[in-house]
Amino acid sequence: MITIRVQQNAFDPGKEVSVFCRANAGSGGIATFVGQMRDFQGEARESGKAVSSMTLEHYPGMAERQLNELCEEAAGRWEIDAVTVVHRFGDFTPGDPIVLVAVASAHRDPAFDACRFLMDWLKTQAPFWKKEFTDTDSSWVAAKESDNVRASRWKAR
């Protein structure tokens, strides 16, 4: 079963995971990832500028369709019982949850692999755009080469 939610409203990752686990009590492995807004720009906290807020925009309709296609691809690659993706848009402050990926499978390896696959592709392929705000300026966040490298490993499989 695939569940996709693209929403502006905040969500509680703990509650979402709890509901997902109860709904998939027969699965032997459940892997989850929660992405939240961080408080710095760049790869390392020590070298990055402090970020006070962020706006995340998306392309309605296309975002949901692409997320569903990604989940279907994951289900085709691994034997998974269920997947849920919750992705927010709108305005955020540091620590706000942005994305949740939960994957249930009979065993842990397919759950881990599918969860990592979905996050790697979400970072590079999903139609979401981030603008970060510091005390002095704002800028749209460009794609990182490291994210593209992570996503490219799934093309070979």
Secondary structure, 3 states (H helix, E strand, C coil): CEEEEEECCCCCHHHHHHHHHHHCCCCCEEEEEEEECCCECCCCCCCCCECCEEEEEECCCHHHHHHHHHHHHHHHHCCEEEEEEEEECEEECCCCEEEEEEEEECCHHHHHHHHHHHHHHHHHHCCEEEEEECCCCEEECCCCHHHHHHHHCCCCC
